[in-house]
């Protein structure tokens, strides 16, 4: 009787929160998952040595896994035991499903329904109709599992041919498939990915899985429905595919030009290795952070280019971070329309509302503000150069995981800054804004209009 009363009270509480502040509920769920993962990684059984890991390392690793980032203060392959790696893998999987998806699942499980406000938020993130959220959640879960199984099926025989045992090959394949599709960037291969720079059997699945995860579930499902007739794709899908593709080509080309003869990166590879690494570089800086060459050996110009690519990120409602490619696309279209003197902002024979432009500017501004403040704090705490600190900060905010190699040597205070930044980057600038202010101000009186000088 007592348990039933507690369950009823919990259901009522969650239902109330889901109706009044679903964004805060989503952030609370994410924080709870990070807390559980941290507690599990604090167990002595989680480390290879059998000793309890320092709290900051457990928290950092748990946040990096749940927020599908990939930054690490300790080596994932050697520091953590099999139990710890399983905890990390599950954390990646749960985190990759997304904040709003998790909130929707909890609302379904506890309250047996999703409130109207919750449906509106979930539909906004997943680009779905209000009545389709329940089926969408199932589609997201099923699609992610199918794609991950396909990636693992391709990788498994390759590990076998490399002389790895059957069980360990299966384990490597499953972990890497989940890490790849969820754009987590964590690797459990003892030697990392560096020895496989010229191995197309592994590089291509990693690149393809990264792209599928970074495009977002709305795009993947939309393409699956309308692949025979691309004209029927939604505007969101068209903007995401075109912008992502353009940035991938530009990113690969510039990285190839800058690093082709650099002995500390591409210069030491064979021609095949250079080509494969260049292709991977066009997508890994956008989300996954899985790299076959050390980023720390690249030129500063390449770091700055990757700062830009990381900050932009991938598609909305995806496992990628950043401000998202649609945000960049909308702002670019607004600039073009202003330069042409057009009243409307148009793309693919569709008109984009002005409130979408305002939201895009807000998302980009919030992201830039978080990066700027975090960079100032990190510079003060570490005394490192701006190029390295900025790279690490953008990588954490955009949940990418690429690093110049400074993360393991950062002071404890700086690690906590990156933890907060990874959490803020993954929960999303729009979700954080909605969590702080979930309502629109309705004003009866409007002030007189006057134009300030711009530029």
C-alpha positions in Angstrom: 0.0 0.0 0.0 2.8 2.4 0.9 4.7 1.6 -2.3 1.5 2.2 -4.3 1.0 5.6 -2.6 4.6 6.5 -3.3 4.3 5.5 -6.9 1.1 7.5 -7.3 2.7 10.6 -5.8 5.8 10.2 -8.0 3.7 9.9 -11.0 1.7 13.0 -10.1 4.9 14.9 -9.5 6.6 13.9 -12.7 3.4 14.6 -14.7 3.1 18.1 -13.1 6.8 18.9 -13.9 6.4 17.5 -17.4 3.5 19.8 -18.1 4.9 22.9 -16.5 8.6 22.7 -17.1 9.5 19.7 -19.5 12.8 21.3 -20.5 13.9 21.4 -16.8 12.7 17.8 -16.4 14.9 16.8 -19.4 17.9 18.5 -18.0 17.2 16.9 -14.6 17.0 13.4 -16.2 20.3 14.0 -18.0 22.0 15.2 -14.8 20.6 12.1 -13.0 22.1 9.8 -15.6 25.5 11.5 -15.3 25.2 11.1 -11.5 24.4 7.3 -11.8 27.3 6.8 -14.3 29.7 8.7 -12.0 28.7 6.6 -9.0 29.2 3.3 -11.0 32.6 4.5 -12.2 33.5 5.3 -8.6 33.3 1.6 -7.7 36.7 -0.1 -7.5 35.5 -2.8 -9.9 35.3 -0.1 -12.6 39.1 0.4 -12.9 41.7 -2.0 -14.2 43.8 -1.6 -11.1 40.9 -2.4 -8.7 41.4 0.9 -6.9 38.7 3.6 -6.7 39.2 6.3 -9.4 39.5 9.9 -8.4 36.1 11.6 -8.3 37.0 14.2 -10.9 38.0 11.4 -13.4 34.9 9.5 -12.8 32.7 12.6 -13.2 34.6 13.7 -16.3 34.4 10.3 -18.0 30.7 9.9 -17.1 29.9 13.3 -18.4 31.9 12.8 -21.6 30.1 9.5 -22.2 26.6 10.6 -21.4 27.1 13.8 -23.4 28.7 11.8 -26.2 31.8 14.0 -26.3 34.9 11.9 -26.2 37.3 14.0 -24.2 39.1 12.0 -21.6 41.4 12.6 -18.6 42.5 8.9 -18.6 42.9 6.2 -21.3 39.6 4.5 -21.8 41.2 1.3 -23.1 43.6 0.8 -20.3 42.4 2.7 -17.2 38.9 1.3 -17.0 38.1 -2.4 -16.5 35.6 -4.4 -18.6 32.9 -3.4 -16.1 33.8 0.2 -16.4 33.9 0.1 -20.2 30.4 -1.5 -20.2 29.2 1.4 -18.0 30.7 3.9 -20.4 29.1 2.1 -23.4 25.7 2.1 -21.8 26.1 5.8 -20.9 26.9 6.6 -24.5 23.9 4.7 -25.7 21.5 6.4 -23.3 23.0 9.8 -23.8 22.8 9.4 -27.6 19.1 9.0 -27.5 18.8 12.6 -26.7 17.4 14.8 -23.9 13.9 15.2 -25.1 13.6 11.5 -26.1 14.6 10.5 -22.6 12.1 13.0 -21.1 9.3 11.6 -23.4 10.1 8.0 -22.4 10.0 8.9 -18.7 6.7 10.7 -19.2 5.3 7.7 -21.0 6.5 5.2 -18.4 5.5 7.1 -15.3 2.5 9.2 -16.4 1.3 6.9 -19.1 0.9 9.8 -21.4 2.8 12.9 -22.7 1.4 16.3 -21.9 0.7 18.8 -24.6 3.7 21.0 -23.7 6.0 17.9 -23.6 4.7 16.8 -27.0 5.3 20.3 -28.4 8.9 20.3 -27.2 9.6 16.8 -28.3 8.0 17.4 -31.7 10.2 20.6 -32.0 13.4 18.7 -31.4 12.5 15.7 -33.6 10.7 17.6 -36.2 7.5 15.5 -35.8 3.8 16.0 -35.6 2.3 16.2 -32.1 0.4 12.9 -32.4 3.5 11.0 -33.6 5.8 11.5 -30.6 5.2 8.0 -29.1 5.8 6.3 -32.4 8.8 8.6 -33.1 10.5 7.6 -29.8 10.1 3.9 -30.9 11.4 4.7 -34.3 14.4 6.5 -32.9 15.3 3.6 -30.6 14.8 0.9 -33.3 16.7 2.9 -36.0 19.7 3.6 -33.7 19.9 -0.1 -32.8 19.7 -1.3 -36.4 22.3 1.1 -37.6 24.7 0.2 -34.7 24.2 -3.5 -35.4 25.0 -2.9 -39.1 28.2 -1.0 -38.2 29.2 -3.7 -35.7 28.6 -6.4 -38.3 31.0 -4.7 -40.7 33.7 -4.2 -38.1 33.5 -7.6 -36.5 35.1 -9.6 -39.3 37.8 -7.0 -39.7 38.9 -7.4 -36.1 38.9 -11.2 -36.7 41.3 -10.8 -39.6 43.6 -8.7 -37.5 44.1 -11.7 -35.2 41.8 -10.6 -32.4 39.8 -13.3 -30.6 36.1 -13.9 -31.4 34.8 -12.5 -28.1 37.1 -9.6 -28.0 36.4 -8.8 -31.7 32.7 -8.8 -30.9 33.2 -6.5 -28.0 35.4 -4.1 -29.9 32.9 -4.0 -32.8 29.9 -3.4 -30.5 31.6 -0.7 -28.5 33.0 1.1 -31.5 29.7 0.9 -33.4 27.9 2.6 -30.5 30.6 5.1 -30.0 30.7 5.9 -33.7 27.0 6.3 -34.4 26.4 8.3 -31.2 29.4 10.4 -32.1 30.9 9.8 -28.7 34.6 9.6 -29.8 35.7 7.2 -27.1 37.9 4.3 -28.2 38.7 1.0 -26.4 41.2 -0.3 -28.9 44.5 -0.6 -27.0 46.5 1.2 -29.7 43.7 3.7 -30.6 42.8 4.3 -34.2 46.2 5.5 -35.4 47.4 2.1 -36.7 44.3 1.9 -38.9 44.6 5.2 -40.7 45.0 3.4 -44.1 42.4 0.7 -43.2 39.3 1.5 -45.3 37.5 -1.5 -43.8 37.4 0.5 -40.5 37.6 4.1 -41.6 34.6 4.0 -44.0 32.2 2.5 -41.4 33.4 5.1 -38.9 32.9 7.9 -41.4 29.5 6.7 -42.5 28.3 6.0 -38.9 29.5 9.5 -37.9 27.5 11.1 -40.7 24.3 9.1 -40.0 24.5 10.0 -36.3 25.3 13.7 -37.0 22.5 14.2 -39.6 19.9 13.6 -37.0 16.9 11.2 -36.7 14.4 13.5 -38.5 16.7 13.6 -41.6 17.4 9.8 -41.5 13.7 8.9 -41.2 12.7 11.5 -43.8 15.3 10.2 -46.3 14.2 6.7 -45.7 10.6 7.6 -46.5 11.3 9.8 -49.6 14.6 8.5 -51.0 12.8 7.7 -54.3 11.6 11.3 -54.6 14.0 13.7 -52.9 11.8 16.7 -53.8 9.4 15.6 -51.1 12.0 15.9 -48.4 11.2 18.5 -45.7 13.0 21.9 -45.8 14.8 20.8 -42.6 16.2 17.8 -44.3 17.2 19.7 -47.4 19.0 22.4 -45.4 20.7 19.8 -43.2 21.9 17.6 -46.1 23.1 20.5 -48.3 24.8 22.5 -45.5 26.4 19.4 -44.0 27.6 18.1 -47.3 29.2 21.5 -48.3 31.0 21.9 -45.0 32.2 18.3 -45.2 33.7 18.8 -48.6 35.3 22.1 -47.7 36.6 20.8 -44.4 38.2 17.8 -46.0 39.7 19.8 -48.8 41.3 22.5 -46.5 42.6 19.9 -44.0 44.1 18.0 -46.8 45.9 21.1 -48.2 47.1 22.2 -44.9 48.3 18.9 -43.5 49.3 16.8 -46.6 53.1 17.2 -46.1 53.0 17.7 -42.3 55.2 14.9 -40.9 53.4 15.1 -37.6 50.0 14.3 -39.2 49.2 13.3 -42.8 52.8 13.5 -44.0 53.8 10.3 -42.3 51.1 8.3 -44.0 50.9 6.5 -47.3 48.8 8.0 -50.1 45.9 5.8 -49.2 46.2 6.7 -45.6 46.3 10.4 -46.5 43.1 10.2 -48.6 41.2 8.2 -46.0 42.3 10.5 -43.2 41.3 13.5 -45.2 37.9 12.1 -45.8 37.4 11.3 -42.1 38.6 14.8 -41.2 35.7 16.3 -43.1 33.2 14.7 -40.7 35.0 13.9 -37.4 35.5 17.6 -36.5 31.8 18.1 -36.8 30.7 15.6 -34.2 32.5 12.3 -33.5 36.1 13.3 -32.7 37.3 9.9 -33.9 40.7 10.6 -35.5 43.3 8.4 -37.0 46.1 11.0 -36.7 47.0 13.0 -33.5 45.4 16.4 -33.6 48.1 17.8 -31.4 50.6 17.5 -34.3 48.5 19.6 -36.7 49.2 23.2 -37.7 47.5 26.0 -35.8 45.6 27.0 -38.9 44.0 23.5 -39.0 43.1 23.9 -35.3 41.3 27.1 -36.1 39.5 25.6 -39.0 38.4 22.7 -36.9 37.3 25.2 -34.2 34.8 26.6 -36.7 33.6 23.2 -37.9 33.2 22.0 -34.3 31.3 25.1 -33.3 28.8 24.6 -36.2 28.4 20.9 -35.4 25.8 18.6 -37.0 22.1 18.3 -37.6 19.3 19.2 -35.1 18.0 16.4 -33.0 21.1 14.4 -33.7 23.9 12.9 -31.6 26.1 15.8 -32.7 26.6 19.0 -30.8 27.4 22.6 -31.8 24.9 25.3 -32.9 23.8 22.9 -35.7 24.1 23.3 -39.4 20.5 24.5 -39.9 21.3 27.5 -37.6 24.2 28.4 -39.8 22.1 27.9 -42.9 19.3 30.1 -41.7 21.6 32.9 -40.7 23.5 32.7 -44.0 20.2 32.9 -45.9 19.2 35.9 -43.9 22.4 37.7 -44.7 22.0 36.8 -48.4 18.4 38.1 -48.4 19.5 41.3 -46.7 22.3 41.8 -49.2 19.8 41.4 -52.1 17.2 43.6 -50.5 14.7 40.7 -50.4 11.8 41.0 -48.0 11.5 37.3 -47.5 14.1 34.7 -46.5 13.6 31.7 -48.9 15.2 28.3 -49.5 14.1 25.5 -51.8 11.0 27.4 -52.7 9.9 27.8 -49.1 9.7 31.0 -47.0 11.5 30.9 -43.6 9.6 32.8 -40.8 11.4 35.6 -39.0 11.0 34.0 -35.6 13.2 31.1 -36.9 15.9 33.7 -37.8 15.7 35.2 -34.3 16.0 31.8 -32.7 19.0 31.0 -34.9 20.7 34.2 -33.8 19.9 33.5 -30.2 21.3 29.9 -30.4 24.5 31.1 -32.0 24.9 34.0 -29.6 24.4 31.7 -26.5 26.9 29.2 -27.9 29.5 31.9 -28.6 29.0 33.4 -25.1 29.5 30.0 -23.4 32.7 29.4 -25.5 34.0 32.9 -24.8 33.4 32.8 -21.0 34.8 29.3 -20.7 37.9 30.2 -22.7 38.6 33.2 -20.4 38.2 31.0 -17.3 40.4 28.2 -18.7 43.1 30.7 -19.7 43.2 32.0 -16.2 43.2 28.5 -14.6 45.8 26.8 -16.9 48.2 29.5 -18.2 48.2 27.6 -21.6 48.2 29.3 -25.0 44.9 30.6 -26.5 45.0 28.3 -29.5 45.1 25.1 -27.4 42.6 26.3 -24.8 40.1 27.5 -27.4 40.3 24.2 -29.3 39.6 22.2 -26.1 36.8 24.5 -25.1 35.0 24.4 -28.5 35.5 20.6 -28.5 33.8 20.3 -25.1 31.0 22.7 -26.0 30.3 21.0 -29.4 30.7 17.5 -27.8 33.2 16.5 -30.4 36.1 15.1 -28.4 39.1 16.1 -30.5 42.0 17.3 -28.3 45.4 18.8 -28.7 46.5 16.6 -25.9 46.2 18.9 -22.9 43.1 17.4 -21.3 44.9 14.7 -19.1 47.2 17.4 -17.8 44.7 20.0 -16.9 44.3 21.1 -13.3 41.3 19.8 -11.4 39.5 23.1 -11.5 39.8 23.3 -15.3 38.4 19.8 -15.6 35.3 20.8 -13.8 34.9 23.7 -16.2 35.0 21.3 -19.1 32.5 19.0 -17.4 30.0 21.9 -17.1 30.7 22.9 -20.7 30.1 19.4 -22.0 26.8 19.2 -20.1 25.7 22.6 -21.4 26.7 21.7 -24.9 24.9 18.4 -25.0 21.6 19.5 -23.3 21.5 22.2 -26.0 21.4 25.9 -26.0 17.7 25.9 -26.9 16.8 23.4 -24.2 18.7 25.5 -21.6 17.0 28.6 -22.7 13.6 26.9 -22.5 14.5 25.6 -19.1 15.1 29.1 -17.8 12.2 30.8 -19.5 9.4 28.6 -20.9 7.0 31.2 -21.7 6.5 34.1 -24.2 5.8 37.5 -22.9 2.4 38.8 -24.0 2.4 42.6 -24.1 -0.6 44.7 -24.7 1.3 47.9 -25.2 4.0 48.1 -28.0 6.6 50.9 -27.9 7.0 53.3 -30.9 9.3 52.0 -33.6 12.7 53.7 -34.2 15.6 52.4 -36.3 19.1 52.5 -34.7 22.2 52.7 -37.0 23.7 49.3 -37.7 27.3 48.8 -39.0 
